[in-house]
Amino acid sequence: MPKIKPFRGLRPPKELVEQVESRPYDVLSSEEARAEAGNNEMSLYHIIKPEINFPEGTSEYDPRVYESGAEQFKKFQEKGWLVPDETDCYYLYAQTMNGKTQYGWVVCASVADYMQGVIKKHELTRADKEEDRMKHVRATAAHIEPVFLAYHPRPALLALREKYAATEPVNDFIAPIDGFRHQLWLVTDPADQALITAEFAAMDALYIADGHHRSAAAALVGDEKARQAENPTGEEEFNYYMAVCFPADELTILDYNRVVKDLNGMSAEAFLEALKKNFDVEAKGAAPYRAQQPHEFSLYLDGTWYSLKAHEGTFDPTDPIGVLDVDISSRLILDELLGIKDLRKDKRIDFVGGLRGLEELQRRVDSGEMVMALALYPVSMQQIMDIADSGNIMPPKATWFEPKLRSGLVVHKFMD
């Protein structure tokens, strides 16, 4: 029974939203954030990537950086670039990519639900990234960016969203860089709010789609504040964190691909021959080739694309982890043949989100930066939820959701 609540969000005035909003902090480098912010002092990057407020080369983990993020957040409120809504709200958020629209409810989710596993995760988190986000949340006393959650579809929520989607949104713009459309509606009607709250309470669980480190950091800081509080009631604002919740059947998961710097001492011919132990290997030519089904991989090497189809018996179809293509490729190609055993730490491998296309994989190999590329068939949302329900954790770098949530449309402030 997930517990959610409406909240009094801070939002940019309509005429300023396109100057404030930004991409999420973790999808671009400090240099890219500095370039995108440019001379725009209203850019949210000054809060979520506050290292850009210092000379180039300043570490994003410098204590002054977190202090600057908090100072900028205060400045945005004082300048009227982020203004509190008049009352507690739920929000309906729509994203349109390539003609397909998905709608999510912006809510405050429960810290206790995360701690107790009602909000389920499918990835491991890294301690250093958790600590970074915790410092940012502590410094700002706010959740500047939402977590991306999924839920099993509910007909009543579908009907309610259609009601709001037929009305004029408070925000409606095409984002730069990705070119996707973003819209936002306020839900202030008490009856509609009660319906949303009740529908979520009737669910079994919520699932983290994207934002595992933000979830962990928000929950840990909230739990920390609760333990420090005198006579806590459990309803204080720090007991909740901001999330956007989408029906699972509307989400788009793209391939999350790999590029590798060397063949572990093998020639291209020897590597292709070694692959034949576990895969049917078929040359497809110079044009990018996309895998057509699960357990098929696309390999780019020496100017040629190949199809790799995993042999029967190389994976257990009853194992929710072992059946995943990310696990098959990690075991039988990256580990067994290339000696890459830790995807999080090995410097010989890098990862490319599917939105960049197979052409980006080919470019990085043809440039000489990498020697080979491996494209995977995307996992399904059902696989992610099944793994979360079973208490298992997916291998790293398994999912890439698009479109990404835009930051700065709504902010949740949990302490004055």
N, C-alpha and C positions, 0 to 999 in steps of 0.2 A: 504493500500500500504506500506508494510514494506520496510524500507530503510536499506540497508546493504552496506558494502564496503570491499574491500580487505585491508590487512594491512601487515606491515613488521614485521612478527613474530620473536621472539627469540626462538631458538631450540637447543637442545643438538646436538653435532656432532654425526654422525651415530654410531661411535664406543663407544659412551658414553651413548646412550639413555637408555639402560637398567639399568645403574647405577643411572641415574637421575630420571626417571619416577617413579610414585607412585600411590597409590590409592587416591581418593579424601579425603580432610581433615575431612569430616563429617561422614565417615563410619567406623572410628576406633578411639579408645581411645588414650590418650597421651602415655599410657604404651605400647600399641600395636605399635604405631608409633616409639617409642624409640627402641623397639625390632627389628622392621623391618629395621630401619635405621642402627642399629648396629654400626660398625666402618666405615661405608661408608659416608665420608664427602660430597659426591656428591648427596646424597639422597635429593630429593625435600622436604622431611619432615622437613629439617632444615629451609625451607622458609615457608611452609604452616602449620606446626605444631611446631613453633619455641620454644615452651616451652620445647622441648626435648634438647635444647641447655643449659638448666639450671638444677640444681639438681632436683631429683625426688621430687614431691610435689609442685613444683612451679606452681602457677595458670596460666592457659592459657590466663587469662585476665590481667595479670600483665603488666603495661606499658612497662617494659623492654622487654617483649616478642615480642611486635609489633616492637620495635626498632631492636631487633635481627633479625626478619624476613626481615626487610629492609636491614640490614647489610649483611645478607646471600645472598640476591638477588644481591646486588652489588658485593659480592665476586664471585658468580657464573658467572657473566659477566666478571669480571677481570681475572678469571682463564680460561675462554674459555669453561665453561661447559654449558653456554647458549649464543648462537651466533646469531646476527641478520641476517635475510635473506637479500640478495642483493637488493631485490625489493619488492614491495607490492605483496602479494599473497592471493588467496583463497587456502584452503587446503581441500582435500578429506580424510576423516577418516573412516576406516572400523573396525568393531568389529565382531569377530566370536565366537559364544557361541553354544556349542552342535551341530555343523554342520550348524548353521544358521548365515548368515552374514548380517549386516545392515550397510548402508553407510550414513555418515553425512557430510555436508559442514561446514567447520570451517570458520566463517565470523566475521566481526565486526557488531554487531547489534546496533540500534539507541537508545540512552537514551530517546530521545523525544518519540519514539514509545512505550517504556515501560510506560512513564509518561501519555501518552494519550490513553493507552489501546489497541494499535495495537498489542503489545506483551501482550497476555492475561494470567492471572494467574488463578489457581483453588484452591489455598491453602492460608490460612492466614499466615502471618509471625509474628514471635515473636520479640519484640523490642530489647531484650537483644542480640539475635542472629544477628539481623540486625546491631546493634551497633558494635558487635565484627568484622563482616566482613567489615564494613565501616572503622574501625580503621586499619585493615590489608590492605585494598585497599589504604587508604590515606598514610600509612607508606611506602608501596612499590611503589606507583604511577604506579601500574600495575595490570592487571587482570591475576593472575598466573594460575587460574583454570577457565575453560569455564563453561557456563551455558548450559543446555541440553534443546533444543527447538524442537518442532515438527511442521510440516506443511502438508497441504493437498498435495498429490502427484502431481507432474508435469512431464508429459512425456518427455519434453525437458531436464530436469535435470536428469532423469533416463538414457536417451541416452548418455548424456555427462559423467555421472559417469561410464558407461560401457566402454567408450573410455579410461578413465584414469585407470580403474581397470584392463585393459588388458596390462598395462605397468608395469615396475618395480617400486615398492614403494621406498621412501627414508627411511622408517622405516618398519620393519616387525619382530615382536617378539611375543613370548608367555609369558604372564605376570605370575609372581609367585602368589601364594595364590589361585587365581581363575582359572588359567590355560587357560584363553581365549586369542585369537590371536588379535593383534592390528597392523594395517597398516596405513601408511600416504603417501599421494601424494601431490606435489605442483602443483598449477594451476597458471601459470605465463603468459600464452598466453592472450594478450589483448582481442581478440575476445571471448575466452571462459569466461573470467572475465565479459565482457559486457553481455554475455548471462545469466550468473548466476545472475548478478545484476538486469537485466530486468525481469527474471522469478520470483524473489522474489518480485519485485515491482508490479507484476501482481496478487499477492496473496491478500486475504482479511486480513489475520492475521497470526501471529505466536503464538504458544502456549508453555508455560513453562511446560515441562515434569518433570524436576528435577532441583533444584537449585533456589528455590524461594528467599532464603535469599541472595544468591550471586547476583541475578538479582536486588533485591531491593537495596542492598548495592552499587553495581556498578552504578546504575542509580542515587541514591541519591548523591554519591560523584561526579559523572559527572555533575549533576545539580548544585551542590555546586561550582565546579570549574568554570562553565560557568558564575555563578553570580559574582564570584570574578574576572573574567578576564576583562582586559581593551579592549574595542572594539572587542568583540568576533564575529566571523564570523558564528559560528554554525558548522564549519567543523573541529574544533580542535579535536585532538585524544581523549580527555577526553569526547567528546560527543558520544562515542561509547564504547561498551564493547564486550568481546569475547564470542561467542556462537558456539555450534555445532548443526546444524539443520538437523533433520532426517525426512524422509517421515513417516507420522503417521501409515501407514499400515504395516510398517516393525518392529515396536517396540514391545518388549516383556514386559508385565506387569505381575508380579508375585503376588501371594497372600501376604498380609501383615497381620500377625496373632498376636493374643493376648495370653498372659499368665497372670494368676491372682493368687494372694497370698492367698486369703481366700474366703469363700462362704457367707460372710456377716452374720455369725452366724448360717447359715443353715447346716444341715447334707447333705451328698451327696444325700441321698434318697429324702429329702425334696426339694432340689434344682431341681432334675430331675422331680419331681412331679409338681413343680411350672412352669417349662418350658412348660409343656403340655397345659397350657392356650393359648399359642401363636404358638406352634410348634408341629409337629408330631415327636415324639422321638422314635428312633429305635436303639437298641444296635447292634454294628457291630463287636465286638470281640476285641482281644488284638492287632491285626495287625493295623498299621496306615491306617486310612480311609480318603480319599480325597473327598470333596464335588464335585458332578458331574454337577451341574447346579446353575444358580443364585438363590438366596433365600434359598439355602441349606447350612448348616454349619456343620463342623466337630468338635465335642466336645470330649476331652480326660479327663477322670475323674476316679479315683480309678482303674487304670489299664485297663479300657475299653474305646473303641472309640464308639461314637454315631453319628448318622445322625440326624440333626435338620432341618426340613422343615417348613418354615414359613407358617402359615395358610393364606388363602385368606382373605383379609380385614385387615390384619395387616400392610399393606403399600398401598400407593396410586401410582398405576402404571403410572399416568400422572404427578407425581411430580418428577422432575429430581434429587432432593436430597433424598426424602423419599423412592424412589425405590432402592437406593443403599444398598447393603448388610451391608456396614460399618455403615449406619444410622440405619438399622433395628436392627442389633446386639447391637449397642450402646443404643438405646432406650429400647428394650424389654428384654435385658439380662444384660448388664453392668449397666445401670441406674436403671431400674425398679426392678431388682432382687438383684443386688450386690451393689447398692448405689454408683457406680462409675460415677460421673457426669462430670468431666473434664479430658479428656484423656491426656491433656498436663501436668497436674500437679499432678494427683493422684499417690501416690507412691505404691499403691497396684497392679498396672498393669504395664506390660512391653510389648514390641513389638518385633516381630521376622520376619525378611524378609524371603520370600518364598524360596530363594536360599538355605537356611539352611535346608529345608525339614521338613516334619512332625516329623521325628525322633528327631530333636532338641526340638520340643515342648514336645514330650514324655519324653525326657531325663530330661528336666527342671522340669517336674512334678514328675517323678519317683525319682529324687534326693531329693525331699522334699522342694526344693526352692519355688516351686509354687504348688498350689493345683489343678488347672485346666488349660486347654488350649483350645482355640477356633480358628479354622482355617476357613478363609473366601474364597469364590470364588472370583477370581480377577476381578477388574473393567476393562472395555474396554477403549481403547483410544478414541473411539467415545463418550462414556459417559463423559470423561474428557473434550473433546472439546465442547460438547453440554452444559455442565455446565459453562465452561468459556464463551461461546457465550451468555449465558443467564444472565451473570453477577453474578451468584451465586458462592458460595465457597463450596468446598467439606469438609466433616467432616475430622478431623485430622487423620493422620496415615492411609490413604486410599490407597496409591499407593506405589509400590516398583518396580522400573525399573531395569532390568538387561540386558546386562552387564553395569556396571558403567563405565563412562568415565575415562580413565587414565589421570592423571595430569602430566604436564611437557613435553608433546610432542610439544606444542606450547604455548608461553606466549605473551600476548599483553601488551606492555609498552606504557603508554599514556602521560608520561611526563619525561623529562630528569632529 
